[in-house]
């Protein structure tokens, strides 16, 4: 849940906004942490929630059994692929190394041309400021293209970010490096 109450509050607001916008939530299927809060708030607002969880985590009783649909897959790779397939966009909340790994994988997939879906970052209490500064530095140093930074929609306001993701138009694709069946 993080060390600041604002994180859980923002997660609850994201879930409520998803339900209010009549969107669904596709997420990792857990009942714990900020994503458990998002799932609960989405459900409480009448939204549909699809959880995708690897069997080893589901059997350890981490799975959220109250979601609209729970998909149990063999492992983490299948989980990420299934979530990306089912999702219309991606929203990153404050989190740990797993969150960062999934965020960078989704950005990489967009750069490679595997998807054209909006990518949001909820920058609660400036949590992602160091990451955004790092990405800007990587651009300045010639390792990341400015167009790749434009793939991300950043806001500290949960409701505004959910609405922006609905209206976001991805920048023109520079090149499709690989096709989904080649990944």
C-alpha positions in Angstrom: 0.0 0.0 0.0 3.0 2.3 0.3 3.9 4.6 3.1 1.6 7.5 2.3 -2.3 7.3 2.7 -2.6 9.3 -0.5 -1.6 6.2 -2.5 -4.6 4.1 -1.3 -6.9 7.1 -1.7 -5.8 7.6 -5.3 -6.2 3.9 -6.0 -9.8 4.1 -4.7 -10.5 7.1 -6.8 -9.1 5.3 -9.9 -11.5 2.4 -9.4 -14.4 4.8 -8.9 -13.5 6.7 -12.0 -13.2 3.5 -14.0 -16.7 2.5 -12.9 -18.1 6.0 -13.5 -16.7 6.1 -17.0 -18.3 2.7 -17.6 -15.0 1.2 -18.3 -13.8 -2.2 -17.1 -10.7 -3.1 -15.2 -8.2 -5.8 -16.4 -5.5 -6.3 -13.8 -3.3 -8.9 -12.1 -6.1 -10.6 -10.1 -4.9 -10.0 -6.6 -6.9 -9.0 -3.6 -4.0 -7.1 -1.9 -2.2 -3.9 -2.4 -3.2 -0.8 -4.4 -4.6 -2.9 -7.2 -6.8 -4.8 -4.8 -8.1 -1.3 -3.8 -8.7 -0.4 -7.4 -10.5 -3.6 -8.1 -12.8 -3.2 -5.0 -13.6 0.4 -5.9 -14.4 -0.5 -9.5 -16.7 -3.3 -8.3 -18.3 -1.1 -5.7 -19.1 1.4 -8.5 -20.8 -1.3 -10.6 -17.8 -1.8 -13.0 -16.7 -5.1 -14.5 -13.3 -6.5 -13.2 -11.3 -9.1 -14.9 -8.4 -10.6 -12.9 -5.6 -12.5 -14.5 -3.4 -14.4 -12.0 -0.7 -17.1 -12.3 -1.7 -20.4 -10.7 1.1 -20.3 -8.1 -0.3 -17.0 -6.7 -3.9 -18.1 -7.0 -3.2 -21.2 -5.0 -1.5 -19.2 -2.3 -4.9 -17.5 -1.6 -3.8 -14.1 -3.1 -6.5 -14.2 -5.8 -9.4 -11.9 -5.5 -12.4 -14.2 -5.6 -14.9 -11.4 -5.8 -14.0 -10.2 -9.3 -16.4 -10.5 -12.3 -14.1 -12.9 -14.1 -10.9 -14.6 -12.7 -8.6 -16.1 -15.3 -5.9 -18.4 -13.9 -2.9 -18.9 -16.1 0.3 -21.0 -15.8 2.8 -18.2 -15.2 3.7 -14.5 -15.3 4.4 -14.4 -19.0 1.0 -15.7 -19.8 -0.5 -13.3 -17.3 1.1 -10.2 -18.9 0.2 -11.3 -22.4 -3.5 -12.0 -21.4 -3.8 -8.7 -19.6 -2.4 -6.8 -22.6 -4.7 -8.7 -25.0 -7.8 -7.9 -22.9 -6.9 -4.3 -22.0 -7.9 -1.2 -24.0 -5.2 0.9 -22.2 -2.7 0.7 -19.4 -2.5 2.7 -16.1 0.5 2.6 -13.8 0.0 3.4 -10.1 2.8 3.7 -7.6 4.3 0.3 -6.9 7.5 -1.7 -6.6 9.8 -3.6 -9.0 7.0 -5.6 -10.5 5.1 -2.5 -11.4 8.1 -0.9 -12.9 8.9 -4.1 -14.9 5.4 -4.3 -16.3 5.4 -0.5 -17.1 8.6 -0.8 -19.1 7.4 -3.9 -20.9 4.3 -2.2 -22.0 6.3 0.9 -23.2 8.7 -1.5 -25.0 5.7 -3.3 -26.7 4.4 0.1 -27.8 7.8 1.1 -29.2 8.1 -2.2 -31.0 4.6 -1.7 -32.5 2.9 -4.6 -30.6 0.1 -2.3 -29.4 -1.3 1.2 -29.9 -3.1 1.6 -26.6 -2.8 4.6 -24.2 -0.4 4.3 -21.3 -1.0 6.4 -18.2 1.1 7.1 -15.1 -0.7 8.2 -12.0 2.0 10.4 -10.3 0.6 10.5 -6.7 2.6 12.7 -4.4 5.3 13.0 -7.1 6.1 9.3 -6.8 7.1 9.0 -10.4 9.1 12.3 -10.6 12.5 10.5 -10.4 11.4 8.1 -13.1 10.2 10.9 -15.4 13.4 12.8 -14.8 15.4 9.7 -15.7 13.4 9.2 -18.9 14.0 12.9 -19.8 17.7 12.4 -19.2 17.7 9.3 -21.3 16.1 11.4 -24.1 18.7 14.1 -23.6 21.5 11.5 -23.7 20.2 10.0 -27.0 19.0 6.6 -25.6 15.3 7.2 -25.8 13.4 9.0 -28.6 11.2 12.0 -27.7 8.3 10.2 -29.4 8.6 7.4 -26.9 8.0 9.8 -24.0 4.9 11.0 -25.8 3.4 7.5 -25.5 2.7 8.3 -21.8 -0.1 10.4 -20.3 0.9 11.6 -16.8 -1.3 13.2 -14.2 -1.6 13.4 -10.4 -5.4 13.5 -10.6 -7.0 10.0 -10.8 -10.2 11.1 -12.4 -8.6 13.4 -14.9 -6.1 10.6 -15.9 -8.8 8.1 -16.5 -10.7 10.6 -18.7 -7.5 11.5 -20.6 -6.8 7.8 -21.3 -10.2 7.6 -22.9 -9.4 10.5 -25.2 -5.7 10.0 -25.8 -4.5 9.5 -29.3 -1.2 7.7 -29.6 1.5 9.5 -31.6 2.1 8.1 -35.1 4.0 4.8 -35.0 7.5 5.3 -36.2 7.9 1.7 -37.3 6.5 -1.7 -36.4 9.5 -3.7 -35.5 7.7 -7.0 -34.9 4.2 -8.4 -35.1 2.3 -9.9 -32.2 2.7 -13.4 -33.5 6.5 -12.8 -33.7 6.9 -11.9 -30.0 
